[in-house]
Amino acid sequence: MKPVEDIIEIKEEMAKKDKTSILTFIVFIAISAMLWFLIKLTKDYSTQTVFLVRYTAIPANKWIPASEQKVKLTFVADGFVTLKHNMIRHRNRMVEIPLDEVPYRLESGYTYSYSSQYVVERVANWLGIPASNVSINDDKQYFNMEDLQSKELSVVVPMRVQPQRQYKVYGSPTIQPAKVTVYGPQNILDTLNVVYTEQLRAENVSEDFEQVLGLDFYDGAIRSEVDKVTVKVDLERFTELDVEVLVTIPDTLTVRFFPETMTVKCMVAIKDYGVIKPTSFVVEADTAQLHQRNPLLNIRLVSIPPQVQVLKTEPDKVEYLIMD
């Protein structure tokens, strides 16, 4: 039995040695491949590529029909940079040319140009290599830029303000600037009468406040040199007030009404409490019904002071007597 056990032990040791040899060989191959790959990556390569150029900071009164254009160029870089470049999708190889930073000139008509060096510098910065390692065949880059039509529009602020109890918004918000000049295609400007801000929101407020709000340019269909406005909202404490207003008639007849007044229950700002008088309101009877000899005339409130909120009026009909 012992010789058999010895043979088994010898075979196991040989199998272990074979596994060790195979593992050593694999590790050697892996290290060799890695060293070869690193050596290759440290070498410089010349690569032809295409980058997208996007124009930004376009003047408000201009527009570029094609805001992106393709530029062919060549760069020299080590394998690390080249590999990184190749792993990025074509549509993501993009640099921006801000027209407020890059000098451009009118060539003819609507065609403008600028030095290709600005593209070179931005591509080099994108790749992380010196600008001297990037080259473009053309000295200039060309693009078309056309004029837009203009229109002055009033600014409107959508509001959602929830003041504290007994407080209300006093008057209309103050907007600075209240009007802006916008630019866009004529067919779009013809459909616009106002330009809106983003919604103004405030809750549980009891004091005047300001907000800076962006303008809504209809998903880029129009533009302006002004993109924000300052909106000031005034708040006042309000209280109830009952006013007895004489009923009048827009006619030359002398008429006596029963009752002679309409009771107007309203909310007024405390600062206006002493200013609001019965003569601040106008209540008129229906002239047509008067000439038709109706026994009762409808009456209605036709004029109220600014910043007054009417809650209730009574009565809505009166008797009358025409005086000779």
C-alpha positions as CSV (number, residue, x, y, z in Angstrom):
1,M,0.0,0.0,0.0
2,K,2.8,2.4,0.7
3,P,4.2,2.5,-2.8
4,V,0.7,3.4,-4.1
5,E,0.3,6.2,-1.6
6,D,3.8,7.5,-2.6
7,I,2.8,7.5,-6.3
8,I,-0.4,9.4,-5.6
9,E,1.5,12.0,-3.5
10,I,4.1,12.4,-6.4
11,K,1.3,12.9,-8.9
12,E,-0.4,15.6,-6.7
13,E,3.0,17.4,-6.3
14,M,3.5,17.3,-10.1
15,A,0.0,18.7,-10.7
16,K,0.7,21.5,-8.2
17,K,3.9,22.3,-10.0
18,D,2.1,22.3,-13.4
19,K,-0.6,24.7,-12.1
20,T,2.1,27.0,-10.6
21,S,3.9,27.0,-13.9
22,I,0.8,27.8,-15.9
23,L,-0.1,30.6,-13.5
24,T,3.4,32.0,-13.7
25,F,3.2,31.9,-17.4
26,I,-0.1,33.7,-17.5
27,V,1.1,36.4,-15.1
28,F,4.2,36.8,-17.3
29,I,2.1,37.2,-20.4
30,A,-0.2,39.7,-18.7
31,I,2.8,41.8,-17.4
32,S,4.4,41.7,-20.8
33,A,1.1,42.8,-22.5
34,M,0.7,45.6,-20.0
35,L,4.2,46.8,-20.5
36,W,3.8,46.7,-24.3
37,F,0.5,48.6,-24.0
38,L,2.1,51.2,-21.8
39,I,5.0,51.7,-24.1
40,K,2.6,52.1,-27.0
41,L,0.5,54.7,-25.0
42,T,3.6,56.8,-24.3
43,K,4.3,57.3,-28.0
44,D,2.9,60.2,-29.9
45,Y,0.2,59.7,-32.6
46,S,-1.1,62.0,-35.3
47,T,-4.9,61.9,-35.4
48,Q,-7.4,63.4,-37.8
49,T,-10.7,64.2,-36.3
50,V,-13.9,66.3,-36.5
51,F,-15.1,68.6,-33.8
52,L,-18.5,70.4,-33.5
53,V,-18.2,74.1,-32.9
54,R,-21.2,75.7,-31.1
55,Y,-21.7,79.5,-31.1
56,T,-22.9,81.1,-27.9
57,A,-23.4,84.6,-26.5
58,I,-25.0,85.5,-29.8
59,P,-26.1,89.2,-29.9
60,A,-29.8,89.6,-28.9
61,N,-30.7,91.2,-32.2
62,K,-29.0,88.5,-34.3
63,W,-29.5,84.8,-34.9
64,I,-27.4,82.0,-36.5
65,P,-29.5,79.6,-38.6
66,A,-27.0,76.8,-38.0
67,S,-25.6,77.4,-34.4
68,E,-23.3,74.3,-34.8
69,Q,-20.8,73.5,-37.5
70,K,-18.2,70.8,-38.1
71,V,-14.5,71.6,-38.2
72,K,-11.9,69.1,-39.5
73,L,-8.5,69.3,-37.7
74,T,-5.4,67.2,-36.8
75,F,-3.8,66.8,-33.4
76,V,-0.6,65.1,-32.1
77,A,-0.8,63.6,-28.7
78,D,0.3,60.5,-26.8
79,G,-1.7,57.3,-26.7
80,F,-3.5,58.2,-23.5
81,V,-5.0,61.3,-25.0
82,T,-5.7,59.6,-28.3
83,L,-7.4,56.7,-26.6
84,K,-9.6,59.1,-24.5
85,H,-10.5,61.0,-27.7
86,N,-11.5,57.8,-29.5
87,M,-13.7,56.6,-26.6
88,I,-15.9,59.8,-26.8
89,R,-18.7,59.8,-29.2
90,H,-18.5,62.1,-32.3
91,R,-21.5,64.3,-31.2
92,N,-19.9,64.9,-27.8
93,R,-16.6,66.2,-29.3
94,M,-17.7,69.8,-29.0
95,V,-16.2,73.2,-28.2
96,E,-18.0,76.6,-27.7
97,I,-17.1,79.9,-29.4
98,P,-18.6,82.7,-27.3
99,L,-19.1,85.6,-29.7
100,D,-18.8,88.2,-26.9
101,E,-15.2,87.0,-26.4
102,V,-14.1,86.1,-29.9
103,P,-13.5,89.0,-32.4
104,Y,-15.4,88.4,-35.6
105,R,-15.8,90.6,-38.7
106,L,-18.4,90.9,-41.5
107,E,-17.1,89.5,-44.8
108,S,-20.1,90.1,-47.0
109,G,-23.9,90.0,-46.7
110,Y,-24.6,87.8,-43.7
111,T,-21.3,86.0,-43.7
112,Y,-18.9,86.6,-40.8
113,S,-15.4,85.2,-40.0
114,Y,-12.9,84.8,-37.2
115,S,-9.5,83.4,-36.7
116,S,-9.2,79.5,-36.6
117,Q,-6.8,80.0,-33.8
118,Y,-9.7,80.4,-31.4
119,V,-11.0,76.9,-32.4
120,V,-7.4,75.5,-32.1
121,E,-7.1,76.8,-28.5
122,R,-10.4,75.5,-27.4
123,V,-9.9,72.0,-28.9
124,A,-6.4,71.9,-27.3
125,N,-7.9,72.8,-24.0
126,W,-10.6,70.1,-24.5
127,L,-7.9,67.5,-25.2
128,G,-5.5,68.8,-22.6
129,I,-2.6,69.3,-24.9
130,P,-0.6,72.4,-26.1
131,A,-2.3,74.5,-28.8
132,S,0.8,73.9,-31.0
133,N,-0.1,70.3,-31.3
134,V,-3.4,71.1,-33.0
135,S,-3.7,72.3,-36.6
136,I,-6.4,73.4,-39.0
137,N,-5.9,73.8,-42.7
138,D,-8.0,77.0,-43.0
139,D,-6.8,80.3,-41.3
140,K,-10.4,81.5,-40.9
141,Q,-13.7,80.0,-39.8
142,Y,-16.9,81.3,-41.5
143,F,-20.5,81.4,-40.2
144,N,-23.8,83.1,-41.3
145,M,-25.6,85.4,-38.9
146,E,-28.7,87.3,-39.7
147,D,-30.6,90.2,-38.3
148,L,-33.8,89.7,-36.2
149,Q,-36.8,92.0,-36.1
150,S,-37.6,93.8,-32.9
151,K,-40.7,94.7,-30.8
152,E,-41.2,96.4,-27.5
153,L,-43.5,94.4,-25.2
154,S,-44.9,95.1,-21.7
155,V,-43.9,92.7,-19.0
156,V,-46.6,90.8,-17.2
157,V,-46.0,89.0,-13.9
158,P,-48.2,85.9,-13.0
159,M,-48.6,86.0,-9.3
160,R,-49.5,83.6,-6.5
161,V,-49.2,85.5,-3.3
162,Q,-50.8,84.3,0.0
163,P,-50.5,87.0,2.6
164,Q,-51.1,86.6,6.3
165,R,-54.7,87.1,7.5
166,Q,-56.1,90.7,7.1
167,Y,-53.2,91.5,4.6
168,K,-53.7,91.9,0.9
169,V,-51.6,92.9,-2.1
170,Y,-51.9,96.6,-2.5
171,G,-52.1,97.8,-6.1
172,S,-50.2,96.3,-9.1
173,P,-46.6,95.1,-8.7
174,T,-43.9,97.5,-9.7
175,I,-41.8,96.0,-12.5
176,Q,-38.4,97.3,-13.4
177,P,-38.1,97.5,-16.4
178,A,-41.8,97.5,-17.2
179,K,-41.1,97.0,-20.9
180,V,-38.4,95.2,-22.8
181,T,-37.4,95.1,-26.5
182,V,-37.4,91.5,-27.8
183,Y,-36.0,90.2,-31.0
184,G,-37.3,87.3,-33.2
185,P,-38.7,86.3,-36.5
186,Q,-41.5,88.7,-37.7
187,N,-44.1,85.9,-37.8
188,I,-43.6,85.2,-34.1
189,L,-43.4,88.8,-33.0
190,D,-46.7,89.5,-34.7
191,T,-48.4,87.0,-32.3
192,L,-47.0,88.6,-29.1
193,N,-48.5,91.5,-27.1
194,V,-46.7,90.9,-23.8
195,V,-43.8,89.0,-22.4
196,Y,-44.3,87.0,-19.2
197,T,-42.0,86.4,-16.3
198,E,-41.8,83.2,-14.4
199,Q,-44.5,82.9,-11.7
200,L,-44.0,85.1,-8.6
201,R,-44.7,83.0,-5.5
202,A,-44.9,84.1,-1.8
203,E,-46.6,82.7,1.2
204,N,-47.4,84.0,4.7
205,V,-46.2,87.5,3.9
206,S,-47.1,90.7,5.6
207,E,-44.5,93.2,4.4
208,D,-43.5,94.6,1.0
209,F,-41.0,92.4,-0.8
210,E,-39.0,92.1,-4.0
211,Q,-38.1,89.3,-6.3
212,V,-35.9,89.0,-9.4
213,L,-37.7,87.0,-12.0
214,G,-36.6,85.6,-15.3
215,L,-38.4,86.3,-18.5
216,D,-40.1,83.6,-20.6
217,F,-38.7,83.7,-24.1
218,Y,-41.0,80.9,-25.4
219,D,-38.3,78.2,-25.5
220,G,-35.8,80.5,-27.3
221,A,-38.3,81.6,-30.0
222,I,-37.4,85.2,-29.0
223,R,-34.6,86.9,-27.1
224,S,-33.7,90.1,-25.4
225,E,-30.8,91.9,-24.0
226,V,-32.7,91.9,-20.7
227,D,-33.5,88.5,-19.3
228,K,-34.6,89.4,-15.8
229,V,-36.7,92.0,-14.1
230,T,-37.1,93.2,-10.6
231,V,-40.7,93.0,-9.2
232,K,-41.8,94.8,-6.1
233,V,-45.0,93.9,-4.3
234,D,-46.7,96.1,-1.8
235,L,-48.8,94.7,1.0
236,E,-51.2,96.5,3.3
237,R,-53.4,95.5,6.2
238,F,-57.1,95.7,5.1
239,T,-60.2,96.1,7.1
240,E,-64.0,96.1,6.4
241,L,-65.9,99.3,5.7
242,D,-69.6,99.9,5.0
243,V,-70.4,102.9,2.8
244,E,-73.8,104.4,2.0
245,V,-73.7,105.5,-1.6
246,L,-76.4,107.7,-3.1
247,V,-78.3,106.2,-6.1
248,T,-78.0,108.4,-9.2
249,I,-79.3,108.4,-12.7
250,P,-77.5,109.4,-15.9
251,D,-80.5,111.4,-17.1
252,T,-81.9,115.0,-16.9
253,L,-85.0,113.9,-15.0
254,T,-85.3,114.6,-11.3
255,V,-85.9,111.3,-9.6
256,R,-86.2,110.3,-5.9
257,F,-85.3,106.8,-5.0
258,F,-86.5,104.6,-2.1
259,P,-84.2,103.7,-0.5
260,E,-81.9,106.5,-1.6
261,T,-78.7,104.7,-1.0
262,M,-76.9,101.4,-1.7
263,T,-74.9,99.8,1.1
264,V,-71.5,98.8,-0.1
265,K,-69.6,96.5,2.1
266,C,-65.9,96.5,1.1
267,M,-62.3,95.8,2.2
268,V,-60.0,98.9,2.2
269,A,-56.4,99.4,3.2
270,I,-56.1,100.9,6.7
271,K,-54.0,103.7,5.2
272,D,-56.9,104.6,2.9
273,Y,-59.6,104.2,5.5
274,G,-60.0,108.0,6.1
275,V,-59.8,108.7,2.4
276,I,-62.7,106.5,1.1
277,K,-65.9,108.5,1.1
278,P,-69.4,107.8,-0.3
279,T,-68.6,110.1,-3.2
280,S,-65.7,107.8,-4.1
281,F,-68.3,105.4,-5.4
282,V,-70.9,105.7,-8.2
283,V,-74.2,103.8,-8.1
284,E,-76.6,104.2,-11.1
285,A,-80.1,103.1,-11.8
286,D,-81.1,101.5,-15.1
287,T,-82.3,104.3,-17.4
288,A,-84.0,102.0,-19.8
289,Q,-86.2,100.6,-17.1
290,L,-87.1,104.1,-16.0
291,H,-88.4,105.1,-19.4
292,Q,-90.4,101.8,-19.5
293,R,-92.1,102.8,-16.3
294,N,-91.1,99.6,-14.5
295,P,-92.1,99.8,-10.8
296,L,-88.6,98.9,-9.6
297,L,-85.3,99.9,-11.1
298,N,-82.2,97.8,-11.1
299,I,-79.2,99.6,-9.6
300,R,-75.6,98.7,-9.9
301,L,-72.2,99.9,-8.7
302,V,-70.4,101.3,-11.7
303,S,-67.4,102.9,-10.2
304,I,-65.2,102.1,-7.2
305,P,-62.0,103.6,-5.9
306,P,-58.6,101.9,-6.7
307,Q,-57.4,99.2,-4.2
308,V,-60.9,98.6,-2.9
309,Q,-62.4,95.1,-2.8
310,V,-66.2,95.0,-2.8
311,L,-67.6,92.2,-0.7
312,K,-71.3,92.8,-1.0
313,T,-73.9,95.4,-2.2
314,E,-77.6,95.8,-1.2
315,P,-80.2,96.4,-2.4
316,D,-80.1,95.6,-6.1
317,K,-83.5,97.3,-6.8
318,V,-85.2,100.5,-5.7
319,E,-88.5,102.1,-6.0
320,Y,-88.6,105.6,-7.5
321,L,-90.7,108.7,-7.9
322,I,-90.2,111.1,-10.9
323,M,-90.3,114.7,-9.6
324,D,-91.8,117.4,-11.8
